[in-house]
Structure formats: structure tokens, C-alpha cells
Amino acid sequence: MKGFTEIGILKRIGLKLIIAVSFTAVIIIGVYSYFNIKSQNDVLLGEVERHANQLSETVKNSMRYSMLLNQREHIQETISTIGIDPTIRDVRILNKEGEIIYSTKQTEIGNMLDKKAESCYACHAENKPLEKLPIKDRTRIFKLHPDSTRIMGIVNPIYNEKSCSTSECHAHPEEATVLGVLDVSISLNSIDNQLTRNQIRVFWFAVISVIALGFIIGFFVKRWVDTPAKELIKATNEVALGNLNYVIKDIGNDELGYLAKSFNNMIKKLDETRLQLVQSDKMASLGRLAAGVAHEINNPLTGVLTYSSFLLKRAKDNPQMQEDLNVIVRETMRSREIVKGLLDFARQSTPKKSLVEINEIIKRAITVVNNQLKYGKINLVTELNNQLPKVTADANQIQQVFLNLLLNAIDAIGTEGGSLNIKTNLTNLSPKGNTQIKSAVCTKNHNLIYKEFKIGGVPSIHLKIKSNGNEGFINLDPTYGNNRHFFGINLAKNSTISLNCPTCDISLIDKNEKCPECGGPVYKITIPNQGYLMGCASFNDRWQQWEFIDRGGDRQFVEIIIKDSGCGIPQENISKLFEPFFSTKGQKGTGLGLAIVWGIIDNHNGSIDVNSELGKGTAFSIKLPLA
């Protein structure tokens, strides 16, 4: 897999997004600028046109009286005075034949204009002047040559009046409608300069906007896309190298954030699957070993047992030999039991569950050991609740559990006789005190379950603890709500405590939470796929919370209690009872029976507890959930 640094710059999704958005911005700003400049040009030209038209009307009205009196010098003086304005290029009066009669440029007076020129064509399209010309058609914009400034010209017709046709000084025909035109030309240099400045401003605005937009988009792309993508690629590379403890940090709540959370969840599942495969491989190896042992040892053991039993019968007259042969027979049978127990332990299979009646399974198990009860002079008392609902369980495995416990009870009572009580009942139990914490990890997914130290026969939660300069370890009770914690150091009251992962030393204290009972700090431990376990980190009270489990409320269990009046079990041995190959029977036991019992109950999501007192007996309590 390629690393992030091996991906070409042009191939990175972040750069592609920046280019795409910037290109889109260029198009949008360009189109906006074009229409904005065009709108400005139209507005400015409209204003100039209106101004020119007003100027033309003002000039025509100011010269009307002089025209009626034919005061040519006054008319020319008026035109020359108006032409002093720098924005006015020229003012001319033309007769209907196209001859320039008056002009700000006296050199033009007397010149004839071409009626077919573009500036005259609107009025003389049919070789005769139009009597009426719309205002919009009076205006023209032109250049004297390609590099010159634009010029706006506006023509204003001078209409015939009654006084003009009856005057003695310069009478005009009465039928003439238009006597001439007033032509005013205004330079658009200032307008063009303004438009040029606007275009430059718009251009730099567009350039700066695109650059700024690129940087802004680049910043957010780096934050929302580039950085999460790098983290995801790094995570995949770590996993590819076999690091299944790598956890992607929180990178947001968007799609990439959810992808990261899904990735973390997938890795957890993968790690759990790997552990299951490792465990399965171990069990398979143990199974192959047991099968080999059974094949290689059972046959010779059978031969030894057969011949030693035969010799034992023939040695009736030789007490010394008979004693030696009894030892051989006894130890051979013990070896066969060890091999059988090893096979049973290694071949624990997935329960084949169905709805079963616990009372019926107990009765079948009692039938199997009935003879041992009689020989041991054991008084069996059963209190079976006939109203028990059926339980989803593997009947054969549960019967194996009862048989193991009954046989252990018979061995504990011995040959002197005693009592054995079996009781079943239906009970509602709170999650607290009855739910085992089977897995726990830190935020970096390091395992916190410590199989080497058990509390109540169950692997504890192992944490590093620091208090007032002292450092050690604490083992938390793995049963939710119980507080049988084991402290590796002495804790002073109201001391400052920190709890850390023993592998990576990351803090397990939630700084955003306070204990609702004492106001002290709160530890927060991740339970994979089941939320978080929280508790008082000062250990001044018993407060603990597991919201995922609490939401389910109380649950119904079928409880089975098997109590004997035997010799009892020392307290120091109770935590080791369910470990493989640990036995309180000395040479008589294999140490596999209770390990098998534990595995079966655990596979049924149940629990098993032990209470024992030396000289008074032992009670095993099994709880199996109804659903």
C-alpha cells in the first residue's frame, strides 16, 4: 500500500478540490464581473446621454430668440462659449442640406456633411429628413480613428415655426417641417477612464478573491479532508504491519469521522477475532495433544490396568504383592481420569441451545449419581420450584455442570455421611452485583483484563495507580457493582489519585466527570461494544456506573444452589478453584472439572459463585439468564 507521501501532489484529493472550487469561482466571478461592468457602462452612458440631451435642449432654447431675430454673431458667440467646456468636443448647427452653419470650430463653417454617413443615416434613410426622430435614435457613439477616445453625439432637430415662415428677414417655406439640426458632441474620455479603472478594480478583486478563496478552501480541506485522510492511511498502514492496537483519534463527526469510528470498530472486531482464532488454535493444539495422549497412553494404560487387575486376582495369597498391585491399579485408573478430563476440557464446544427445563436436567444428574449418594450415606434434599420457566441452554452441557458439582460435593462429604441440598428458584436481579466484566480496554485499545489475578474466581481489571508519590497496581472487582478491589499500595484518605493503563500509561481519569456521591474524580474504562464503566477514582464510596448495562434494567435468572455439608474450602483457594489443573483433592483430582464448569456457564452468559467455610461445607450458586 502506498503511503500518503508517495501520492503525487496533483493526484491528491485536496488539491483537486481546491482547483475545482477555484475554477468554479473564476467562472462565477468572471460572469458577475462582465455583467457588472456592462451594467455600469450602460448606467454611465445613460447618464451622459441624458445630460447631453438636456444640454442640447438648453442650447437650442437659449438660441431660439437669436435665431428668430437672425442674430448670427450672437448665435456663434453662444456656441463658442458653450464649447469652452472641456467635456464638450463641439457644438454645431446644420441646415437641412447638411451644411454646417455654426460651429465651435469656425474652420468647419460652410462644410457639407455626407448625408449617407452613419451619423446622418437615421434621419436621411429615404433621402429626405425625418420629421420626427425618437430620442434613443438621436444618440450615436463613434471614434474618429481606432485609437481615439469614444465620442457621443446627439442631434436635436430644429423645427419650423410660424414666425420663421412669416418673418421678413429670413422666411422659410411654410411646408418645411425641419429647418436643421443642433449637433452636440461630448467626449467620453472620463467615462472610458472610469470604466477602465472599474475593470482593473474588478480584475484585482477577482484575483484576490480567487487566491483568498483558494487559501480558505485549502485550510478547511487540510483540516477536514487532508488530515483525516492522512490519519486513515496511517491507520491502514499500521494495521497492515500487524498493529491491531492502533486507534484513530477523534477526527470529527462528519463522514470521515464516522469512517474512522467504523474503522476503529472493525479493528476491535478484527482483534477480537484474532484472539478468538489464537484461542481456538490453542484449544485445537490442546485437543490434538489430548488426542495424541489418548491414543499413545490410553492403550498402554488399558493393558497395564488389565494385567495388573489379573495379577491382583492371582496374588490373593501374597499381601505384599497385592498392596503393590493395588497401587498400580489405582494410579493407572487415575491416569485414565486425567486423560479423560483433559479431553473433556479441550473439546468444549459451542453450546447447542434450546428451551430446556432445569429441574428435569437436575433430576437426570441425580439419577446418575444416585448410587454414590447411597454408598456415601448422604441425605439428599431437593427444593425444586415447579413454576420455573424454560431456559435457553445446552441440556447436555448443563447436565455435565451439575454432575461435576454433585460429584465434588460427594467427595467433600466423604464416607462419614452428610447432607446435600439442591434448590432452584426464579429471581430478579439488578445488573449491579451480577454482571461480569469480561473485557476492558484503555482508549488505545490495550487489554486491561488480568487473568493472573482473580477476584471471586474471575480475572480482574488491572490498572496502574499513583497516590501521594506512591506507585503500584490495583485490581478492580470484575463484577459490576461489587467493590472487592485489591490495592497494591496504601491509600491515604482524600489523597490525590491517578489511574493509568499499565501498558501505555494513558490516564483513565475522565476530567469532565465528578463522582455524584463524594465529588471526587471518576475513572472511565472502555468496555468494547458495551459503552463505558465509570466509578469513583478516590474509592471513598461504592459509586459505579455502567450505562449500557443499566439501560436493560433488572433481569430474570434461574438460580440453582448446590450446598453440601462437606469439609469446605480454604478462602485462599477459592480464587483458584476454576483454574485448569488446580485441585483441592490432592492426587485424587485432575483439576479440570471446575474449569470445564466455568467455561460452560460462561458460554451460557451465566455466573457461578462459591461460598465456603472450613468444616461447615460449600455452596455453589449458578445463575442462568432466561433470555
FIDO-972748 format. One record per residue (C-alpha): x, y, z; residue in one letter. Coordinates in steps of 0.05 Angstrom, whole numbers, plus 5000, padded with zeros to 4 digits. Layout:
% FIDO-972748
XYZa/...
//
This chain:
% FIDO-972748
500050005000m/502750684983k/503951185038g/500951875036f/507652185018t/508151734957e/501752004926i/503352534874g/501453254891i/496953304830l/493352664850k/491452894920r/484152994930i/485253634970g/488853974911l/483553724863k/478154024907l/481854684911i/482854714836i/475654534822a/472855044870v/477655584847s/475955454774f/468555494791t/469856144829a/473656434769v/467756284723i/462556564772i/466657194788i/468257284713g/460857244693v/458957704750y/464458204732s/462358204659y/455158374674f/457158854729n/461759254682i/456559224627k/451359484675s/456060044698q/457560224625n/450060254608d/448560674670v/454261164657l/452561224583l/445261324601g/447161884648e/451562204595v/446162134543e/441062454589r/445963014605h/447563114531a/440163134513n/438863644568q/444864054544l/442364024473s/435464264493e/438464814536t/442965054479v/437165044429k/432565424476n/437965934493s/439066094419m/431766084398r/430666834405y/437266994370s/435266524312m/428566864305l/432067544301l/437467244256n/442967494303q/448567064274r/454167374315e/450367254379h/448866534360i/456166394343q/458466724408e/453666294447t/456165654414i/463465854424s/462166004498t/458865324508i/464664984471g/469665224524i/467364654570d/472864114564p/467863554564t/464363834502i/468163674438r/464064114392d/457264434381v/454664514310r/448364744275i/446964444206l/441664624157n/437364114124k/442264054067e/447863834113g/451764484112e/455064704177i/452265394192i/455165484262y/460665114299s/465365164358t/470665034306k/469965614258q/474165254205t/468464764195e/463265304180i/460865224109g/462964504102n/458063984078m/456863324113l/455562674077d/448262504088k/449761764077k/454761754134a/452861324193e/451561934237s/446462214186c/443461574161y/438061534214a/434962194191c/436162124116h/434861384105a/429861544049e/433762134020n/429562634059k/429862864131p/425262534181l/420262994213e/420462634280k/426462254309l/425861854375p/430562084429i/434161404431k/435761474357d/438662164364r/444761904400t/450961594368r/457661364395i/463661364349f/471161424344k/474961884297l/480161334289h/481260654322p/485860914377d/481961544394s/477261664452t/469961494443r/465362074427i/457862124440m/454062564390g/446862764398i/442663114344v/436763544362n/432163744305p/430564494297i/423264514276y/419965044234n/415565554270e/410366034244k/414766634259s/420266314217c/415866254155s/412866964162t/418967344183s/421467874135e/428767734150c/429467014131h/422966704115a/422665944108h/417365564068p/411365414109e/411264684087e/418264564115a/417964184180t/425364124199v/429864714186l/436264394211g/439464034270v/443564214330l/449363714336d/452863664404v/458963204412s/461463014481i/467962674496s/467262014533l/474462014556n/472662094630s/467461544623i/472361074590d/477561224643n/472461074697q/470560424663l/477860234656t/479060364730r/472859954747n/475359384703q/482159404737i/478859404806r/474358834786v/480358444758f/484358524822w/478258374863f/477357734824a/484657544831v/484857684906i/478157344916s/480456714880v/487056704918i/483656824985a/478356304968l/483855814950g/487455925017f/480955885056i/478755255020i/485854975027g/485555095102f/478954735111f/480754185061v/487154065101k/483254055166r/477153665143w/479953225087v/487453215084d/488953095158t/483552565168p/485752225103a/492952205128k/490551915194e/486451385158l/492251195113i/496951165173k/491950715208a/491350245149t/498950205144n/499450055219e/494249505213v/497749235151a/504149175193l/500148785245g/498949325297n/491749175316l/492149625377n/492450255335y/486550725347v/484751305303i/483751935344k/477252315341d/477352685274i/470352975275g/463152785267n/462752825191d/463152245142e/470652155151l/469652175226g/464451625222y/469051245175l/474551295228a/469851045282k/467650475237s/475050325223f/476550305298n/470549855310n/472849405252m/479849355282i/476849185350k/472748635318k/478848405279l/482948395343d/477548015379e/477047525321t/484647455322r/484547305396l/478946805386q/482946485330l/489046455374v/484946155430q/481745675381s/488545485355d/490945375426k/484944945441m/485744575376a/493044455393s/491044225462l/485743785430g/490843475384r/495543375443l/489943055483a/488042615425a/495342405418g/495842285492v/489441875490a/492041475431h/499041375457e/497641295531i/490541015538n/492240375501n/498340225544p/494440425606l/488939955587t/494039395581g/497239575647v/490439615682l/488138945652t/494338555670y/495138875739s/487838715754s/489037995731f/495337945774l/491538245832l/486637665830k/492337155828r/496037485886a/490837345939k/495936955980d/501337485974n/499338106014p/505638485997q/504738385922m/497338525928q/498839205960e/503739385905d/498839175851l/493339595884n/497840205877v/498940035803i/491439955791v/489640595829r/494841025794e/493140735726t/485840905736m/487741595760r/491941695696s/485941495654r/481642005690e/486842545678i/486842385603v/479242375602k/478843045638g/484043345591l/479843115531l/473543405562d/476944075575f/480044115506a/473643925469r/469044455499q/464444625441s/459645185426t/453145055464p/447444775422k/442045155457k/434645015460s/429045125510l/430244635568v/427444515638e/432844595691i/429144155741n/429043575692e/436543635679i/437843635754i/433643005762k/437542655707r/444142845740a/441642585808i/439741925775t/446941845750v/450041945820v/444541615860n/448741005877n/454541445902q/449541815947l/447241165977k/454240895988y/456441546020g/450341566066k/448642256040i/441742546053n/439442895990l/434443465999v/431443795937t/427344435935e/425644495862l/421045055841n/415844745795n/413945425766q/420645545734l/420245775661p/424545425610k/431645665598v/435445725532t/441345265543a/445144645520d/441944085562a/448043615557n/453044155578q/448744385636i/447943665659q/455443605657q/455944215703v/451143905753f/454643235751l/461443555765n/458643955824l/454943355853l/461042905848l/465343445881n/460243505937a/460242755947i/467842755951d/467743336000a/462742986046i/466842346047g/464741676075t/462141906142e/455542146113g/452442846109g/447343256073s/446743536003l/441644065986n/439444265916i/434944865908k/432145225846t/428645885845n/426746455798l/429847125817t/430047835791n/437048125796l/439848815786s/445648865737p/449849115795k/453048545833g/451148035780n/454248245714t/461348025699q/466048495662i/469248025612k/473248525571s/476049225585a/480949655547v/484150345551c/482950885499t/488750595459k/485449905460n/490449575508h/487448995546n/486249125620l/483548435639i/488748085682y/487947335684k/493747235732e/489847575789f/482747355801k/477347625847i/471747135862g/474846655813g/474347165756v/480047535721p/480548245750s/481548925717i/488849115725h/490749855730l/496750265749k/495450725809i/499251315837k/497751655903s/501852175940n/508351965907g/506951215916n/506150795854e/503450095846g/497649695818f/490349605834i/485849025813n/478649225806l/473048735821d/470648465753p/463448405777t/459749055762y/457549395827g/461948975873n/467749305908n/472348745926r/478249135898h/485348945914f/490149525926f/497549435915g/499050065955i/496250416016n/491450976000l/491051576047a/484251886056k/482852466009n/489452335973s/490552525900t/489851905858i/491451775785s/489551135747l/493250945684n/493650385634c/499349925655p/501449835582t/501550535553c/500750955617d/495051355587i/490551665640s/483851345654l/481151935694i/475352305660d/476653035673k/469553225653n/466152795706e/465652825782k/463252285829c/455952455846p/456852195917e/463452495940c/465252985885g/471852635872g/475052435806p/471951895762v/475451345723y/472751155655k/474350475624i/472150265555t/468149615551i/468549415477p/461649455443n/458449585511q/459950315528g/464050535588y/464950315660l/465450915707m/466950935781g/469551355838c/477151405829a/478251635901s/474950985926f/471651375983n/464951075965d/462050495925r/459350905866w/459950555799q/456050645733q/455550225670w/450150585630e/449950055574f/448049515624i/443749955669d/439250125610r/437049395607g/434249435678g/433348825723d/433748145691r/430647475709q/435146895725f/434146165744v/438446055805e/441045365824i/444245275892i/448144635908i/450244615980k/453944066016d/455943946089s/463043736070g/469843956093c/469644636060g/474945016021i/480245486049p/478946216030q/485846285997e/484045725948n/477245995926i/480146475875s/483945895843k/478245395840l/476545505766f/483645495741e/485644885699p/489444355737f/488244655805f/485344155854s/483844115928t/483543355925k/490943235920g/492642625879q/485342435873k/483443025828g/485443255758t/483743995769g/479744035704l/472643925729g/471144625754l/474944945696a/470144585649i/464244815693v/466645535689w/467345505613g/460345225603i/456945735649i/460846295616d/458646065547n/451446105572h/452346825596n/451246595667g/455146655731s/457546185785i/459346385856d/462545995913v/461546075988n/465245616033s/467345536105e/472245026131l/468844466168g/461744706150k/461144596076g/460844936009t/455345245968a/455645355892f/450645855864s/449245845790i/445146375755k/442746265683l/439146835647p/432246695618l/433847065554a/
//
